[in-house]
Amino acid sequence: MSPGANEDAAFPSASPSVAVALQHAPMGIAIFDRQMRYLAASRRYLTDQDLPADLPLIGRLHYEVFPEIPQVWRDMHARVLAEGIELREDEGDRFVDRNGKVDWIRWSMAPWRTDDGAIGGLVLYTEVVTSAIAARMKLEAAEARYRAVFDHAAMGVARVSLDGRLLEVNDSFCEIFGRERAALLDVEMKTLVRPVDIAAAIRDSQALHAGEIDTYSAERRLIDPGGREAWLHLTASIVRPTRREGSGDGVGPGAGAKPGHMVLIVSDITARKQAESEQQSYQDKLRLLINELNHRVKNTLATVQSIAAQTLRNERDPLAAFEKFESRLLGLSQAHDVLTRESWNGADLREVAEQALAPFEAAAWTTIEGPPVWLAPGGALTMALIFHELATNALKYGALSTPGGRVALAWNYDAGARTLSLSWTESGGPPVAIPTRRGFGSRLIERSLRGELKGEAVMEFRPSGLVCRMEARLSEPVKADATLGPGGG
């Protein structure tokens, strides 16, 4: 009798029909006695181990057939036989056979009992799940790669449902939108962009859903929690699931399938938009500056021509004519200096007056009073010439020609009507007589006010000193600048 004959007879299900069923079972089954000798085994058990299906196993010791079985499994066999417990591994254990082949085995083991209830041995069920485990590991690796790319991408990435709700967002997406992940998930994407861009966003999404386009890129204005003007560039594409075979009509992967979700890739382009805006503003300003400069150069040349013609026509002494002409050009030059420093945006009336009077060393004898007023470039040049002409006349014939003379320059500005009222009042100089003819200086003041500032000038030749009253209307609003005080805007 073979070593396992008694145990084989003792196995309660050892009928011919059971033996046949066992042989042809669609999974690996092996039955052992208490010494782990084979009592029966299915063909699948043998073929799963790369053994011939008709290999005789009955009576052979399990550990002689498979000496490579690790100690941990041997210990589990011993526990089942000693304690009568059931053990199993549903996920699969790694097993390296005698040829070095690696398989993953899903298994379970349980005791079988004799008629009197004693443990007669164990039943081992095995299933090779190597392909399933390999597929799962491949999927997990792909998921890990996806997660690494998704979570740590430098750009914002999000999955969006077809109705526009955020399903998944990465860290960069949260940072760009300035919100925590919990505050973004399940939120409608359209609530995160400015209303002015919603119509375009809906139009593009509908075209994507309808299959009219595969992807689109756009720039959207973001509703930023901090209130800043934020811009983002986004690229949207749609993920369409592959139709399973036999699931319906259609040809090829995805035929007739409904889209699954959208993928958004976003980047913060606020800095670029600000740079573009600043560049455009700079270009506009430069263009305006060039046009203004061309206009002012022409006007300046016309003014120089007029000053030269009038000076030479009314002054017969060449040396005196040269001095007057040079002095008037100096006043014009100083006004240009102020405008150049302000990039020809205009100039402060007080600074224009101070610069115009500086060459005459009149600071000690002149008072200047008036609210801050910002003049356009043309007005600044006009007032510089007028102040220079009045100071020249005062130095030669009026209050500045004597040590005790004084000049008071004052003005008021009506912001609503944009009217400027100025007065030049001389005192303490030599007695003043009404001139027998109008000089070039008076005509220059009157013409300048009428032309550029739409105003007029009145000369009062009082015995105590000249008083020049001027009215002007500013062609442009004064500059709104806090540094100019109440009169600046």
C-alpha positions in Angstrom: 0.0 0.0 0.0 1.2 3.5 -0.8 2.1 5.9 2.0 -1.0 7.9 1.5 -3.4 4.9 1.0 -5.1 5.2 4.4 -5.4 8.9 4.2 -6.8 8.7 0.7 -9.5 6.3 1.9 -10.2 8.4 4.9 -10.9 11.5 2.7 -14.7 11.8 2.9 -15.3 12.9 -0.7 -13.0 10.4 -2.5 -15.8 9.0 -4.8 -15.1 8.5 -8.5 -17.5 11.3 -9.5 -15.8 13.7 -7.1 -12.4 12.7 -8.3 -13.4 13.4 -11.9 -14.9 16.7 -11.0 -11.7 17.6 -9.1 -9.5 16.7 -12.0 -11.4 19.0 -14.3 -12.0 21.9 -11.9 -11.3 25.3 -13.6 -9.0 26.3 -10.8 -6.0 24.9 -8.9 -7.1 22.5 -6.1 -4.9 20.2 -4.1 -5.8 18.0 -1.2 -3.2 16.9 1.4 -3.1 14.6 4.4 -1.7 15.7 7.7 1.9 15.1 6.5 1.2 17.3 3.4 1.2 14.3 1.1 -1.0 14.6 -2.0 -4.3 12.8 -1.9 -5.7 14.6 -5.1 -5.0 17.5 -7.4 -6.8 19.2 -10.3 -5.2 19.4 -13.7 -5.3 23.2 -13.5 -3.2 23.0 -10.3 -0.5 21.2 -12.3 -0.6 23.3 -15.4 -0.6 26.5 -13.4 2.7 25.3 -12.0 4.0 24.6 -15.6 3.8 20.8 -14.8 2.4 18.1 -17.1 -1.4 17.7 -16.5 -0.9 13.9 -16.0 2.0 14.1 -13.6 1.5 11.5 -10.8 1.3 13.3 -7.4 -0.7 11.0 -5.2 1.4 10.0 -2.1 4.2 12.4 -2.9 5.2 15.0 -0.3 4.3 18.5 -1.2 7.7 20.0 -0.2 9.5 17.4 -2.3 7.5 18.4 -5.4 8.0 22.1 -4.7 11.2 22.5 -2.6 11.2 26.3 -3.3 8.0 26.8 -1.2 9.0 29.6 1.3 9.0 28.9 5.0 6.1 31.4 5.6 3.8 29.2 3.6 5.0 26.1 5.3 4.2 27.7 8.6 0.7 28.5 7.5 0.1 24.9 6.4 1.2 23.8 9.9 -1.2 26.3 11.5 -4.2 25.1 9.5 -3.4 21.4 10.4 -2.7 22.2 14.0 -5.5 24.8 14.8 -8.1 23.9 12.2 -8.3 27.5 11.0 -8.9 28.8 7.4 -6.4 31.2 5.8 -6.5 33.1 2.6 -4.9 35.8 0.5 -7.4 37.4 -1.9 -5.0 40.0 -3.4 -2.2 37.6 -4.4 1.2 36.5 -3.0 4.4 36.7 -5.0 5.8 33.2 -5.7 9.1 32.4 -7.5 9.2 28.9 -8.8 12.2 26.5 -9.3 12.9 28.1 -12.7 13.0 31.6 -11.4 9.6 32.5 -12.9 7.7 35.0 -10.9 3.9 34.5 -10.4 1.3 36.0 -8.3 -1.0 33.5 -6.6 -4.3 34.1 -5.0 -5.0 31.2 -2.5 -7.0 29.9 0.3 -6.5 26.9 2.6 -8.8 25.1 5.0 -8.8 21.8 6.9 -10.8 18.8 5.9 -12.1 16.5 8.7 -12.7 12.8 9.0 -16.1 11.3 10.0 -15.2 11.5 13.6 -14.3 15.2 13.3 -10.6 15.0 13.4 -8.4 17.0 11.1 -7.5 14.7 8.3 -5.5 17.2 6.2 -6.0 20.4 4.3 -7.4 21.6 1.0 -5.5 24.2 -1.0 -7.2 26.4 -3.6 -4.9 28.4 -5.9 -5.4 30.8 -8.8 -2.6 32.4 -10.8 -3.5 36.1 -11.0 -0.2 37.3 -12.5 -1.8 39.0 -15.5 -4.3 40.8 -13.3 -1.7 41.9 -10.8 0.6 43.1 -13.6 -2.3 45.1 -15.1 -3.1 46.5 -11.7 0.5 47.4 -11.0 0.7 49.0 -14.5 -2.4 51.0 -13.8 -1.1 52.0 -10.4 2.2 53.1 -11.9 0.3 55.1 -14.6 -1.8 56.6 -11.9 1.3 57.5 -9.9 2.9 59.1 -12.9 -0.3 61.0 -13.7 -0.7 62.1 -10.1 3.0 63.3 -10.0 2.5 65.3 -13.2 -0.9 66.5 -12.2 -0.1 67.6 -8.6 3.3 69.1 -9.3 2.8 70.7 -12.7 4.0 74.3 -12.9 0.8 75.2 -14.6 -2.7 75.0 -13.2 -4.6 71.8 -14.2 -8.2 70.9 -13.6 -10.7 68.3 -14.6 -14.1 69.9 -15.2 -17.5 68.1 -15.6 -19.6 68.7 -18.7 -21.9 71.1 -16.7 -18.8 73.2 -15.8 -18.1 72.0 -12.2 -14.6 71.5 -11.0 -13.9 67.9 -10.3 -10.2 67.9 -9.5 -7.6 70.7 -9.3 -3.9 70.7 -8.6 -1.8 73.0 -6.3 -0.8 75.4 -9.1 -4.5 75.8 -10.0 -5.4 76.7 -6.4 -2.5 79.2 -6.3 -3.4 80.9 -9.5 -7.1 81.3 -8.4 -6.0 82.3 -4.9 -8.3 79.8 -3.2 -8.0 76.6 -1.1 -8.8 73.3 -2.9 -11.9 72.7 -0.7 -13.3 76.1 -1.9 -12.9 75.2 -5.5 -14.1 71.6 -5.8 -17.7 71.3 -7.2 -17.7 75.0 -7.9 -18.9 76.1 -11.4 -16.0 77.4 -13.4 -18.0 80.3 -14.8 -18.3 81.8 -11.3 -14.5 82.3 -11.3 -14.2 84.5 -14.4 -15.4 88.0 -14.8 -19.0 88.4 -16.2 -17.7 90.2 -19.3 -15.9 86.9 -20.4 -18.7 84.4 -19.5 -20.5 84.6 -22.9 -17.3 83.8 -24.8 -16.5 81.0 -22.3 -20.0 79.4 -22.8 -19.7 79.7 -26.6 -16.3 78.0 -26.7 -17.4 75.2 -24.3 -20.5 74.5 -26.4 -18.4 74.2 -29.5 -16.2 71.8 -27.7 -19.0 69.6 -26.4 -20.6 69.5 -29.9 -17.4 68.2 -31.4 -17.0 71.3 -33.6 -13.5 71.8 -32.2 -11.1 69.5 -30.3 -9.6 72.1 -28.2 -9.5 75.9 -27.7 -7.2 78.5 -26.1 -8.4 81.8 -24.7 -7.6 84.6 -22.3 -10.0 85.2 -19.5 -10.2 87.8 -16.7 -10.2 86.2 -13.3 -12.3 87.2 -10.3 -9.4 87.5 -7.8 -10.2 87.3 -4.1 -7.7 90.1 -3.5 -9.5 92.4 -5.9 -6.5 92.7 -8.3 -6.9 92.8 -12.1 -5.9 89.2 -12.9 -5.6 87.5 -16.3 -5.2 83.8 -17.1 -4.5 81.9 -20.3 -6.4 78.6 -20.6 -6.4 75.7 -22.9 -9.4 73.4 -22.8 -9.8 69.9 -24.3 -12.4 67.2 -24.0 -11.9 63.6 -22.9 -14.2 61.2 -24.7 -14.4 57.6 -23.3 -13.7 54.6 -25.6 -16.9 52.7 -26.4 -16.8 49.0 -25.2 -17.0 46.4 -27.9 -20.6 45.2 -28.5 -22.1 48.1 -26.6 -24.0 49.5 -29.5 -23.7 50.8 -33.0 -20.7 52.8 -34.3 -17.3 52.0 -35.6 -14.0 52.4 -33.9 -13.0 53.6 -30.5 -15.3 56.3 -29.1 -17.8 56.0 -31.9 -21.0 57.5 -30.7 -19.6 57.9 -27.2 -20.7 60.8 -25.1 -17.9 63.1 -23.8 -16.7 62.4 -20.3 -15.1 65.6 -18.9 -12.9 68.5 -19.9 -9.3 69.2 -19.0 -8.2 72.8 -18.4 -4.6 73.9 -18.3 -4.3 77.5 -17.0 -1.4 79.9 -16.5 -1.3 83.3 -14.8 -0.6 86.0 -17.5 -1.3 89.0 -15.3 2.3 90.2 -15.4 2.3 89.9 -19.2 -1.0 91.8 -19.6 0.3 94.5 -17.3 3.5 94.8 -19.3 1.4 94.9 -22.6 -0.8 97.6 -21.1 2.2 99.6 -19.9 3.8 99.2 -23.3 0.6 100.4 -25.0 0.4 103.3 -22.6 4.0 104.2 -23.3 3.5 104.0 -27.1 0.4 106.2 -26.8 2.3 108.6 -24.7 5.3 108.6 -27.0 3.0 109.2 -30.0 1.3 112.0 -28.2 4.6 113.4 -27.2 6.0 113.3 -30.7 2.9 115.0 -32.1 3.0 117.6 -29.3 6.7 118.1 -29.9 6.2 118.6 -33.6 3.4 121.1 -32.9 5.5 122.9 -30.2 8.6 123.1 -32.4 6.6 124.8 -35.1 5.0 127.1 -32.7 8.4 127.9 -31.0 10.0 128.6 -34.4 7.1 130.9 -35.2 7.5 132.6 -31.9 11.2 133.0 -32.4 10.6 134.4 -35.9 8.0 136.9 -34.5 10.4 137.9 -31.6 13.2 138.5 -34.1 11.1 140.4 -36.6 9.5 142.7 -33.9 12.8 143.3 -32.0 14.8 144.2 -35.1 11.9 146.3 -36.5 11.6 148.4 -33.3 15.2 148.7 -32.2 17.6 150.5 -34.5 20.7 150.0 -32.4 22.0 146.5 -33.4 23.7 145.9 -30.1 20.5 146.7 -28.1 18.4 144.6 -30.5 20.8 141.7 -30.0 20.5 142.0 -26.2 16.7 142.1 -26.3 16.5 139.2 -28.7 18.9 137.1 -26.6 17.0 137.9 -23.4 13.7 136.9 -24.9 15.1 133.7 -26.2 16.5 132.9 -22.8 13.0 133.2 -21.2 11.7 130.9 -23.9 14.5 128.4 -23.2 13.8 128.3 -19.5 10.2 127.5 -20.1 11.3 124.7 -22.3 13.5 123.3 -19.5 10.5 123.0 -17.2 8.5 121.3 -19.9 11.3 118.9 -20.8 11.6 117.8 -17.2 7.9 117.1 -17.2 8.1 115.2 -20.5 6.1 117.9 -22.1 3.0 117.0 -20.1 2.7 120.6 -18.9 4.1 122.6 -16.0 3.1 124.2 -12.7 2.3 127.9 -13.0 4.4 128.8 -9.9 7.5 127.0 -11.3 7.0 128.7 -14.7 7.0 132.1 -12.9 10.0 131.4 -10.7 12.0 130.1 -13.7 11.0 133.1 -15.8 12.0 135.6 -13.1 15.2 133.8 -12.0 17.6 135.5 -14.5 16.6 138.9 -13.2 17.6 138.2 -9.6 14.2 139.4 -8.6 13.5 136.9 -5.9 14.2 139.4 -3.1 11.8 142.0 -4.6 9.0 139.8 -5.9 6.2 138.0 -4.1 4.3 135.2 -5.8 0.9 134.1 -4.5 -1.8 131.9 -6.0 -3.2 128.3 -5.8 -1.5 125.5 -7.6 -2.4 125.5 -11.3 -1.2 123.0 -13.9 -0.7 124.5 -17.4 -0.7 122.7 -20.7 2.6 122.9 -22.6 1.3 125.8 -24.8 0.0 127.7 -21.9 3.3 127.2 -20.0 5.3 128.7 -22.8 3.0 131.6 -23.3 3.1 132.5 -19.6 6.9 132.1 -19.5 7.2 134.7 -22.3 4.7 137.1 -20.6 6.5 136.9 -17.2 9.9 137.4 -18.9 8.6 140.4 -20.9 7.1 142.0 -17.8 10.3 141.4 -15.8 12.4 142.8 -18.5 10.3 146.0 -18.7 10.3 146.3 -14.8 14.1 145.9 -14.7 14.7 148.6 -17.3 12.0 151.1 -16.6 9.9 150.0 -13.7 10.0 148.7 -10.1 13.0 146.4 -10.5 15.2 149.3 -11.8 15.6 150.7 -8.3 16.6 149.1 -5.0 13.3 149.8 -3.2 11.0 148.5 -6.0 8.7 145.6 -5.5 6.6 143.3 -7.8 3.6 141.3 -6.6 2.5 138.5 -8.9 -0.8 136.9 -7.9 -3.6 134.8 -9.5 -6.8 133.0 -8.8 -8.2 130.0 -10.6 -11.9 129.1 -11.2 -11.8 125.3 -11.6 -15.4 125.1 -12.8 -15.0 127.7 -15.6 -11.3 126.9 -16.0 -10.5 130.6 -16.0 -7.3 132.0 -14.7 -7.0 135.7 -13.4 -3.5 137.1 -12.9 -2.2 140.5 -11.8 1.3 141.9 -12.1 1.6 144.9 -9.7 4.7 147.1 -9.5 5.4 149.5 -6.6 8.3 151.5 -5.2 9.9 152.2 -8.6 10.3 155.5 -10.5 7.1 157.5 -11.3 5.2 155.9 -14.3 3.9 157.9 -17.2 1.6 156.7 -19.8 3.7 155.8 -22.9 3.1 157.7 -26.1 3.2 154.5 -28.1 2.6 150.8 -27.5 5.8 148.8 -27.4 6.6 145.3 -28.7 6.4 143.9 -25.2 2.8 145.0 -24.7 1.8 143.7 -28.1 3.5 140.3 -27.4 1.6 139.9 -24.1 -1.7 140.8 -25.7 -1.2 138.5 -28.8 0.1 135.6 -26.7 -2.9 135.7 -24.4 -5.4 135.9 -27.2 -3.8 133.1 -29.2 -2.9 130.3 -26.9 -5.0 131.1 -23.8 -8.0 132.8 -25.3 -7.6 135.7 -23.0 -6.7 139.3 -22.8 -4.5 141.8 -20.9 -5.1 145.3 -19.6 -2.2 147.6 -18.8 -2.7 150.3 -16.1 0.1 152.8 -15.9 -0.4 154.2 -12.4 1.9 156.7 -11.0 2.8 154.2 -8.2 3.7 151.6 -10.8 2.5 149.4 -13.7 -0.4 147.1 -13.1 -1.0 144.4 -15.7 -4.3 142.4 -15.3 -4.6 139.3 -17.4 -7.5 136.9 -18.0 -6.9 133.5 -19.5 -9.0 130.4 -20.2 -7.2 127.1 -19.9 -7.8 124.9 -23.0 -7.4 121.7 -20.9 -8.4 120.8 -17.4 -5.7 121.3 -14.8 -3.8 118.2 -13.8 -5.4 116.2 -11.0 -2.4 115.7 -8.8 -2.4 115.7 -5.0 1.0 117.4 -4.9 -0.6 120.5 -6.4 -3.0 121.0 -3.6 -6.6 122.3 -3.8 -6.1 124.2 -7.0 -4.7 121.1 -8.8 -7.9 119.4 -9.8 
